[in-house]
Amino acid sequence: MECQKVSCVVHVSSTFLIALVYFNFKQHQISPREYLPDWLISLFLEHLPFEACARLWDVLVLEGDSFLYRASLGILAVLEPRLFFPDRKELLELLK
């Protein structure tokens, strides 16, 4: 799936599933395009422990690339308590 399409799906899905994070990102003018390509291009390897990546890759092979956006939302859900920085720069650092 094209990264731009996945970015749109994450944007729309995060509006409903993680509303507070979505509004915080909107307030800081952060779009999925600022962090999602780094996550997807490396298939999360630079952002998660290897064991977690291996499990994600297994599911990716089993279910296809539509799983990538669900995994991205899952990561945002886990990070949710830490995603409320008053500073845009700190927030982007956490997402990188």
C-alpha positions as a printed Julia matrix, in Angstrom:
96×3 Matrix{Float64}:
   0.0     0.0    0.0
   1.31    3.42  -0.91
   2.67    5.42   2.04
   0.4     8.4    1.27
  -2.71    6.19   1.38
  -1.6     4.61   4.65
  -0.96    8.1    6.02
  -4.54    9.1    5.16
  -5.95    5.95   6.76
  -3.94    6.56   9.94
  -5.05   10.19   9.95
  -8.74    9.29   9.66
  -8.53    6.31  12.01
  -6.64    8.22  14.66
  -9.41   10.8   14.63
 -11.8     8.2   16.0
  -9.59    5.8   17.94
  -7.23    8.15  19.7
  -9.13   11.42  19.74
  -7.03   13.2   22.37
  -3.79   12.38  20.58
  -5.32   13.47  17.27
  -6.34   16.85  18.69
  -2.94   17.28  20.32
  -1.23   16.53  17.0
  -3.59   18.94  15.26
  -2.82   21.66  17.8
   0.92   21.17  17.18
   0.35   20.86  13.4
   1.8    17.36  13.21
   0.56   15.12  10.43
   1.24   11.4    9.97
   3.54   12.36   7.09
   6.04   13.67   9.63
   6.58   10.34  11.39
   4.81    7.55   9.52
   7.2     7.22   6.54
  10.11    6.6    8.93
   8.11    3.89  10.67
   6.95    2.18   7.5
  10.09    2.37   5.39
  12.1     0.63   8.1
   9.13   -1.64   8.93
   9.4    -0.35  12.52
  12.92   -1.81  13.02
  14.42    1.5   14.17
  11.52    2.18  16.53
  10.71   -1.1   18.26
  12.69   -3.96  19.79
  13.63   -6.66  17.29
  11.31   -9.24  18.87
   8.31   -6.92  18.44
   9.36   -6.2   14.85
   9.65   -9.89  14.07
   6.1   -10.44  15.33
   4.84   -7.48  13.27
   6.58   -8.84  10.19
   4.95  -12.25  10.69
   1.52  -10.67  10.8
   2.39   -8.43   7.86
   3.25  -11.47   5.75
   0.09  -13.22   6.9
  -2.38  -10.33   6.53
  -0.77   -8.05   3.96
   0.17   -4.41   4.04
  -3.17   -3.2    5.39
  -1.82   -4.41   8.72
   0.76   -1.6    8.69
  -1.77    1.08   9.52
  -3.25   -1.0   12.34
   0.24   -1.52  13.77
   0.87    2.24  13.53
  -2.33    2.96  15.42
  -1.34    0.39  18.02
   1.99    2.11  18.55
   0.23    5.46  18.93
  -2.17    3.89  21.44
   0.74    2.55  23.51
   2.51    5.91  23.36
  -0.68    7.86  24.09
   0.16    8.79  27.71
   3.5    10.22  26.53
   2.15   12.18  23.54
   1.1    15.34  25.35
   4.18   17.51  25.28
   3.66   21.25  25.21
   6.49   21.5   22.69
   6.15   20.36  19.06
   9.87   19.51  18.84
   9.71   17.14  21.84
   6.64   15.45  20.43
   8.31   14.86  17.06
  11.41   13.49  18.82
   9.3    10.9   20.61
   7.67    9.87  17.32
  11.03    9.47  15.58
